[in-house]
Protein backbone atom coordinates (compact mmCIF):
# COMPACT_ATOMS: atom_id res chain seq x y z
CA UNK A 1 0.00 0.00 0.00
CA UNK A 2 1.53 3.36 -1.00
CA UNK A 3 2.46 5.80 1.73
CA UNK A 4 0.18 8.84 2.06
CA UNK A 5 1.84 11.95 0.64
CA UNK A 6 1.96 13.62 4.07
CA UNK A 7 3.82 10.62 5.50
CA UNK A 8 6.33 10.71 2.65
CA UNK A 9 6.86 14.45 3.18
CA UNK A 10 7.56 13.94 6.88
CA UNK A 11 9.98 11.10 6.17
CA UNK A 12 11.85 13.10 3.52
CA UNK A 13 12.10 16.06 5.89
CA UNK A 14 14.26 13.90 8.18
CA UNK A 15 16.73 12.91 5.47
CA UNK A 16 20.20 14.31 4.93
CA UNK A 17 22.09 13.17 1.82
CA UNK A 18 25.88 12.90 1.47
CA UNK A 19 28.04 12.43 -1.61
CA UNK A 20 29.78 9.07 -1.96
CA UNK A 21 33.11 10.61 -2.96
CA UNK A 22 35.08 13.64 -1.84
CA UNK A 23 35.53 16.82 -3.88
CA UNK A 24 37.74 19.89 -3.62
CA UNK A 25 36.53 23.20 -2.28
CA UNK A 26 36.82 24.87 -5.71
CA UNK A 27 34.94 22.05 -7.44
CA UNK A 28 32.23 22.24 -4.79
CA UNK A 29 31.80 25.98 -5.31
CA UNK A 30 31.39 25.55 -9.07
CA UNK A 31 28.95 22.68 -8.54
CA UNK A 32 26.92 24.61 -5.95
CA UNK A 33 26.59 27.64 -8.22
CA UNK A 34 25.35 25.37 -11.01
CA UNK A 35 22.71 23.94 -8.64
CA UNK A 36 21.60 27.51 -7.88
CA UNK A 37 21.29 28.29 -11.59
CA UNK A 38 19.03 25.26 -11.87
CA UNK A 39 16.77 26.70 -9.12
CA UNK A 40 17.70 23.99 -6.64
CA UNK A 41 16.48 25.24 -3.24
CA UNK A 42 18.20 22.55 -1.14
CA UNK A 43 20.97 23.49 1.30
CA UNK A 44 24.50 22.24 0.46
CA UNK A 45 27.72 22.31 2.47
CA UNK A 46 31.16 20.73 2.08
CA UNK A 47 32.17 18.91 5.26
CA UNK A 48 35.52 17.10 5.25
CA UNK A 49 35.33 16.79 1.47
CA UNK A 50 31.79 15.38 1.38
CA UNK A 51 28.88 17.29 -0.12
CA UNK A 52 26.08 17.27 2.45
CA UNK A 53 22.55 18.22 1.37
CA UNK A 54 19.61 19.03 3.60
CA UNK A 55 16.12 19.84 2.27
CA UNK A 56 14.38 23.15 3.01
CA UNK A 57 13.74 23.34 6.75
CA UNK A 58 10.30 22.89 8.26
CA UNK A 59 8.62 25.09 10.82
CA UNK A 60 9.71 26.78 13.08
CA UNK A 61 13.23 27.04 11.65
CA UNK A 62 12.53 30.07 9.47
CA UNK A 63 10.71 31.99 12.19
CA UNK A 64 13.51 31.43 14.70
CA UNK A 65 16.13 32.46 12.12
CA UNK A 66 14.19 35.63 11.31
CA UNK A 67 13.96 36.59 14.98
CA UNK A 68 17.70 36.09 15.53
CA UNK A 69 18.52 38.15 12.44
CA UNK A 70 16.16 40.86 13.67
CA UNK A 71 18.06 41.13 16.96
CA UNK A 72 21.70 40.52 16.04
CA UNK A 73 21.65 42.48 12.76
CA UNK A 74 20.48 45.85 14.15
CA UNK A 75 22.76 45.49 17.19
CA UNK A 76 25.83 45.04 14.96
CA UNK A 77 24.88 47.66 12.38
CA UNK A 78 23.98 50.38 14.89
CA UNK A 79 27.41 50.06 16.50
CA UNK A 80 29.42 49.62 13.30
CA UNK A 81 30.83 46.31 14.57
CA UNK A 82 30.97 44.44 11.27
CA UNK A 83 28.67 42.44 9.02
CA UNK A 84 25.85 39.95 9.64
CA UNK A 85 24.88 37.26 7.11
CA UNK A 86 21.95 34.88 6.81
CA UNK A 87 21.91 31.27 5.64
CA UNK A 88 22.33 31.85 1.90
CA UNK A 89 25.92 33.06 2.37
CA UNK A 90 28.65 30.45 1.92
CA UNK A 91 31.95 30.61 3.78
CA UNK A 92 34.98 28.79 2.34
CA UNK A 93 37.02 28.09 5.47
CA UNK A 94 40.80 27.52 5.73
CA UNK A 95 40.15 23.85 6.69
CA UNK A 96 38.78 23.31 3.13
CA UNK A 97 35.24 23.00 4.47
CA UNK A 98 32.47 25.24 3.09
CA UNK A 99 29.52 26.08 5.32
CA UNK A 100 26.32 28.12 5.25
CA UNK A 101 25.45 29.00 8.86
CA UNK A 102 21.92 30.14 9.69
CA UNK A 103 23.43 33.40 10.99
CA UNK A 104 27.05 34.58 10.92
CA UNK A 105 28.73 37.70 12.28
CA UNK A 106 32.09 38.87 10.89
CA UNK A 107 33.79 41.62 12.85
CA UNK A 108 35.18 44.69 11.10
CA UNK A 109 38.69 43.53 12.08
CA UNK A 110 38.37 40.09 10.48
CA UNK A 111 36.66 41.55 7.43
CA UNK A 112 39.53 44.02 6.89
CA UNK A 113 42.19 41.34 7.41
CA UNK A 114 40.59 38.82 5.05
CA UNK A 115 40.89 38.65 1.26
CA UNK A 116 38.63 41.01 -0.70
CA UNK A 117 35.09 39.75 -1.22
CA UNK A 118 34.39 38.74 -4.83
CA UNK A 119 30.86 39.12 -6.15
CA UNK A 120 29.20 35.76 -6.69
CA UNK A 121 31.88 33.82 -4.79
CA UNK A 122 31.93 32.28 -1.31
CA UNK A 123 33.52 34.45 1.36
CA UNK A 124 37.00 33.36 2.46
CA UNK A 125 36.83 34.76 5.96
CA UNK A 126 36.13 33.03 9.27
CA UNK A 127 33.09 34.40 11.13
CA UNK A 128 33.54 35.56 14.72
CA UNK A 129 30.11 34.22 15.69
CA UNK A 130 27.97 31.50 14.13
CA UNK A 131 24.37 30.51 14.91
CA UNK A 132 22.90 27.17 13.84
CA UNK A 133 19.23 26.25 14.37
CA UNK A 134 18.61 22.57 14.92
CA UNK A 135 16.20 20.61 12.75
CA UNK A 136 15.58 16.87 12.67
CA UNK A 137 17.96 16.29 9.78
CA UNK A 138 20.89 18.50 10.80
CA UNK A 139 21.06 18.10 14.60
CA UNK A 140 23.88 15.54 14.63
CA UNK A 141 25.98 17.65 12.23
CA UNK A 142 25.48 20.90 14.15
CA UNK A 143 26.26 19.30 17.52
CA UNK A 144 29.21 17.25 16.28
CA UNK A 145 30.99 17.59 12.95
CA UNK A 146 30.23 21.25 12.28
CA UNK A 147 31.01 22.21 15.88
CA UNK A 148 34.47 20.68 15.35
CA UNK A 149 34.90 22.54 12.07
CA UNK A 150 33.97 25.87 13.62
CA UNK A 151 36.34 25.22 16.52
CA UNK A 152 39.21 24.23 14.20
CA UNK A 153 38.82 27.38 12.10
CA UNK A 154 38.64 29.79 15.03
CA UNK A 155 34.96 30.77 15.17
CA UNK A 156 35.06 32.58 18.49
CA UNK A 157 31.47 31.94 19.55
CA UNK A 158 28.99 29.26 18.47
CA UNK A 159 25.28 29.16 19.30
CA UNK A 160 23.15 26.06 18.81
CA UNK A 161 19.46 26.93 18.98
CA UNK A 162 17.13 24.10 19.95
CA UNK A 163 13.56 25.30 19.44
CA UNK A 164 12.07 21.98 20.54
CA UNK A 165 13.80 22.17 23.94
CA UNK A 166 13.46 25.98 23.99
CA UNK A 167 17.11 26.47 24.84
CA UNK A 168 20.34 27.79 23.36
CA UNK A 169 23.74 26.14 23.80
CA UNK A 170 26.67 28.54 23.62
CA UNK A 171 30.35 27.66 23.12
CA UNK A 172 33.23 30.13 23.37
CA UNK A 173 36.75 29.62 22.04
CA UNK A 174 39.28 29.49 24.86
CA UNK A 175 42.91 28.79 24.03
CA UNK A 176 42.05 27.39 20.60
CA UNK A 177 39.29 25.06 21.81
CA UNK A 178 35.69 25.43 22.87
CA UNK A 179 35.16 25.52 26.59
CA UNK A 180 32.27 23.90 28.42
CA UNK A 181 28.88 24.61 26.90
CA UNK A 182 26.67 27.20 28.53
CA UNK A 183 22.97 26.43 28.35
CA UNK A 184 20.38 29.20 28.33
CA UNK A 185 16.80 28.06 28.85
CA UNK A 186 13.37 29.62 28.64
CA UNK A 187 13.22 32.59 31.00
CA UNK A 188 16.98 33.25 30.70
CA UNK A 189 19.00 35.64 28.57
CA UNK A 190 21.82 34.69 26.19
CA UNK A 191 24.91 36.74 27.03
CA UNK A 192 27.44 37.06 24.21
CA UNK A 193 31.18 37.47 24.78
CA UNK A 194 31.97 38.24 21.15
CA UNK A 195 29.34 41.00 21.07
CA UNK A 196 29.63 42.67 24.50
CA UNK A 197 26.35 44.23 25.54
CA UNK A 198 24.25 41.84 23.48
CA UNK A 199 21.79 40.03 25.74
CA UNK A 200 18.99 38.09 24.08
CA UNK A 201 16.01 36.65 25.94
CA UNK A 202 15.63 33.02 24.86
CA UNK A 203 11.87 33.49 24.71
CA UNK A 204 12.33 36.30 22.16
CA UNK A 205 13.84 33.95 19.55
CA UNK A 206 11.48 31.05 20.06
CA UNK A 207 8.20 30.46 18.16
One Martini backbone bead per residue (centre of mass of N, CA, C, O) as a GRO file, in nm:
protein
  207
    1UNK     BB    1   0.095   0.037   0.025
    2UNK     BB    2   0.094   0.351  -0.014
    3UNK     BB    3   0.205   0.632   0.091
    4UNK     BB    4   0.122   0.905   0.215
    5UNK     BB    5   0.220   1.217   0.138
    6UNK     BB    6   0.267   1.318   0.431
    7UNK     BB    7   0.457   1.089   0.514
    8UNK     BB    8   0.674   1.139   0.303
    9UNK     BB    9   0.740   1.430   0.386
   10UNK     BB   10   0.835   1.363   0.672
   11UNK     BB   11   1.061   1.167   0.593
   12UNK     BB   12   1.224   1.363   0.407
   13UNK     BB   13   1.280   1.581   0.630
   14UNK     BB   14   1.496   1.373   0.779
   15UNK     BB   15   1.691   1.394   0.541
   16UNK     BB   16   2.040   1.330   0.464
   17UNK     BB   17   2.276   1.395   0.207
   18UNK     BB   18   2.564   1.223   0.068
   19UNK     BB   19   2.842   1.188  -0.076
   20UNK     BB   20   3.059   0.919  -0.210
   21UNK     BB   21   3.263   1.153  -0.263
   22UNK     BB   22   3.526   1.362  -0.290
   23UNK     BB   23   3.587   1.721  -0.292
   24UNK     BB   24   3.672   2.020  -0.373
   25UNK     BB   25   3.621   2.345  -0.305
   26UNK     BB   26   3.609   2.448  -0.600
   27UNK     BB   27   3.418   2.232  -0.711
   28UNK     BB   28   3.187   2.293  -0.520
   29UNK     BB   29   3.131   2.584  -0.602
   30UNK     BB   30   3.058   2.524  -0.896
   31UNK     BB   31   2.830   2.323  -0.833
   32UNK     BB   32   2.651   2.509  -0.654
   33UNK     BB   33   2.600   2.725  -0.873
   34UNK     BB   34   2.455   2.532  -1.065
   35UNK     BB   35   2.221   2.465  -0.876
   36UNK     BB   36   2.115   2.755  -0.863
   37UNK     BB   37   2.057   2.785  -1.171
   38UNK     BB   38   1.843   2.530  -1.127
   39UNK     BB   39   1.664   2.599  -0.869
   40UNK     BB   40   1.794   2.487  -0.614
   41UNK     BB   41   1.675   2.478  -0.260
   42UNK     BB   42   1.884   2.340  -0.133
   43UNK     BB   43   2.129   2.251   0.118
   44UNK     BB   44   2.487   2.311   0.092
   45UNK     BB   45   2.785   2.133   0.202
   46UNK     BB   46   3.140   2.110   0.300
   47UNK     BB   47   3.245   1.808   0.473
   48UNK     BB   48   3.530   1.666   0.453
   49UNK     BB   49   3.463   1.651   0.120
   50UNK     BB   50   3.154   1.637   0.163
   51UNK     BB   51   2.843   1.645   0.032
   52UNK     BB   52   2.578   1.818   0.203
   53UNK     BB   53   2.223   1.760   0.215
   54UNK     BB   54   1.940   1.970   0.279
   55UNK     BB   55   1.636   2.043   0.313
   56UNK     BB   56   1.401   2.235   0.360
   57UNK     BB   57   1.287   2.376   0.632
   58UNK     BB   58   1.088   2.350   0.893
   59UNK     BB   59   0.893   2.419   1.126
   60UNK     BB   60   1.050   2.704   1.300
   61UNK     BB   61   1.314   2.792   1.159
   62UNK     BB   62   1.248   3.064   1.010
   63UNK     BB   63   1.147   3.222   1.256
   64UNK     BB   64   1.400   3.204   1.429
   65UNK     BB   65   1.595   3.330   1.224
   66UNK     BB   66   1.447   3.604   1.202
   67UNK     BB   67   1.479   3.687   1.500
   68UNK     BB   68   1.786   3.686   1.513
   69UNK     BB   69   1.835   3.888   1.287
   70UNK     BB   70   1.656   4.119   1.431
   71UNK     BB   71   1.881   4.146   1.662
   72UNK     BB   72   2.178   4.126   1.558
   73UNK     BB   73   2.186   4.321   1.320
   74UNK     BB   74   2.118   4.599   1.460
   75UNK     BB   75   2.341   4.584   1.671
   76UNK     BB   76   2.581   4.588   1.471
   77UNK     BB   77   2.508   4.833   1.288
   78UNK     BB   78   2.475   5.060   1.515
   79UNK     BB   79   2.804   5.000   1.596
   80UNK     BB   80   3.002   4.913   1.367
   81UNK     BB   81   3.113   4.589   1.393
   82UNK     BB   82   3.002   4.477   1.102
   83UNK     BB   83   2.875   4.165   0.974
   84UNK     BB   84   2.561   4.013   0.863
   85UNK     BB   85   2.448   3.674   0.794
   86UNK     BB   86   2.275   3.449   0.618
   87UNK     BB   87   2.213   3.121   0.487
   88UNK     BB   88   2.314   3.199   0.178
   89UNK     BB   89   2.604   3.221   0.292
   90UNK     BB   90   2.922   3.133   0.199
   91UNK     BB   91   3.206   2.959   0.363
   92UNK     BB   92   3.551   2.939   0.296
   93UNK     BB   93   3.757   2.756   0.474
   94UNK     BB   94   4.079   2.669   0.565
   95UNK     BB   95   3.990   2.348   0.599
   96UNK     BB   96   3.801   2.301   0.326
   97UNK     BB   97   3.539   2.404   0.424
   98UNK     BB   98   3.178   2.457   0.350
   99UNK     BB   99   2.948   2.700   0.479
  100UNK     BB  100   2.587   2.773   0.600
  101UNK     BB  101   2.486   2.958   0.819
  102UNK     BB  102   2.214   3.098   0.964
  103UNK     BB  103   2.426   3.280   1.128
  104UNK     BB  104   2.670   3.556   1.074
  105UNK     BB  105   2.959   3.711   1.225
  106UNK     BB  106   3.174   3.984   1.108
  107UNK     BB  107   3.420   4.158   1.187
  108UNK     BB  108   3.594   4.431   1.096
  109UNK     BB  109   3.872   4.301   1.137
  110UNK     BB  110   3.834   4.040   0.967
  111UNK     BB  111   3.744   4.177   0.709
  112UNK     BB  112   4.011   4.344   0.664
  113UNK     BB  113   4.210   4.083   0.675
  114UNK     BB  114   4.080   3.968   0.446
  115UNK     BB  115   3.991   3.890   0.156
  116UNK     BB  116   3.840   4.002  -0.098
  117UNK     BB  117   3.536   4.033  -0.206
  118UNK     BB  118   3.353   3.829  -0.445
  119UNK     BB  119   3.129   3.832  -0.666
  120UNK     BB  120   2.964   3.516  -0.638
  121UNK     BB  121   3.137   3.427  -0.396
  122UNK     BB  122   3.279   3.290  -0.149
  123UNK     BB  123   3.379   3.346   0.161
  124UNK     BB  124   3.728   3.406   0.299
  125UNK     BB  125   3.609   3.398   0.609
  126UNK     BB  126   3.596   3.400   0.959
  127UNK     BB  127   3.375   3.391   1.181
  128UNK     BB  128   3.300   3.496   1.505
  129UNK     BB  129   2.987   3.417   1.466
  130UNK     BB  130   2.761   3.133   1.512
  131UNK     BB  131   2.435   3.015   1.393
  132UNK     BB  132   2.240   2.723   1.477
  133UNK     BB  133   1.944   2.546   1.373
  134UNK     BB  134   1.767   2.295   1.466
  135UNK     BB  135   1.696   1.987   1.304
  136UNK     BB  136   1.637   1.671   1.236
  137UNK     BB  137   1.871   1.644   1.010
  138UNK     BB  138   2.116   1.845   1.156
  139UNK     BB  139   2.190   1.790   1.458
  140UNK     BB  140   2.450   1.609   1.441
  141UNK     BB  141   2.621   1.817   1.291
  142UNK     BB  142   2.599   2.070   1.481
  143UNK     BB  143   2.707   1.907   1.743
  144UNK     BB  144   2.966   1.793   1.585
  145UNK     BB  145   3.117   1.843   1.307
  146UNK     BB  146   3.070   2.156   1.293
  147UNK     BB  147   3.186   2.226   1.563
  148UNK     BB  148   3.475   2.133   1.487
  149UNK     BB  149   3.511   2.328   1.249
  150UNK     BB  150   3.475   2.593   1.403
  151UNK     BB  151   3.702   2.546   1.601
  152UNK     BB  152   3.941   2.504   1.399
  153UNK     BB  153   3.885   2.806   1.256
  154UNK     BB  154   3.799   3.028   1.492
  155UNK     BB  155   3.524   3.043   1.611
  156UNK     BB  156   3.443   3.224   1.893
  157UNK     BB  157   3.120   3.174   1.855
  158UNK     BB  158   2.858   2.922   1.942
  159UNK     BB  159   2.525   2.862   1.840
  160UNK     BB  160   2.260   2.642   1.961
  161UNK     BB  161   1.929   2.606   1.846
  162UNK     BB  162   1.652   2.469   2.046
  163UNK     BB  163   1.319   2.475   1.997
  164UNK     BB  164   1.210   2.223   2.138
  165UNK     BB  165   1.369   2.295   2.422
  166UNK     BB  166   1.409   2.598   2.464
  167UNK     BB  167   1.731   2.640   2.379
  168UNK     BB  168   2.078   2.757   2.428
  169UNK     BB  169   2.394   2.683   2.301
  170UNK     BB  170   2.722   2.789   2.424
  171UNK     BB  171   3.039   2.859   2.261
  172UNK     BB  172   3.382   2.928   2.357
  173UNK     BB  173   3.689   3.035   2.277
  174UNK     BB  174   3.973   2.865   2.449
  175UNK     BB  175   4.277   2.817   2.349
  176UNK     BB  176   4.151   2.680   2.064
  177UNK     BB  177   3.893   2.590   2.237
  178UNK     BB  178   3.609   2.472   2.353
  179UNK     BB  179   3.431   2.512   2.607
  180UNK     BB  180   3.197   2.485   2.806
  181UNK     BB  181   2.879   2.469   2.795
  182UNK     BB  182   2.612   2.699   2.765
  183UNK     BB  183   2.284   2.714   2.910
  184UNK     BB  184   1.981   2.859   2.773
  185UNK     BB  185   1.668   2.911   2.894
  186UNK     BB  186   1.372   2.964   2.963
  187UNK     BB  187   1.396   3.292   3.110
  188UNK     BB  188   1.663   3.357   2.973
  189UNK     BB  189   1.984   3.508   2.885
  190UNK     BB  190   2.186   3.573   2.630
  191UNK     BB  191   2.548   3.600   2.658
  192UNK     BB  192   2.784   3.776   2.489
  193UNK     BB  193   3.135   3.799   2.411
  194UNK     BB  194   3.169   3.906   2.116
  195UNK     BB  195   2.899   4.090   2.196
  196UNK     BB  196   2.905   4.330   2.390
  197UNK     BB  197   2.570   4.380   2.527
  198UNK     BB  198   2.446   4.120   2.425
  199UNK     BB  199   2.105   4.041   2.510
  200UNK     BB  200   1.900   3.739   2.484
  201UNK     BB  201   1.597   3.629   2.495
  202UNK     BB  202   1.489   3.322   2.444
  203UNK     BB  203   1.184   3.387   2.396
  204UNK     BB  204   1.249   3.592   2.145
  205UNK     BB  205   1.344   3.323   1.946
  206UNK     BB  206   1.081   3.183   1.980
  207UNK     BB  207   0.763   3.057   1.875
   0.00000   0.00000   0.00000
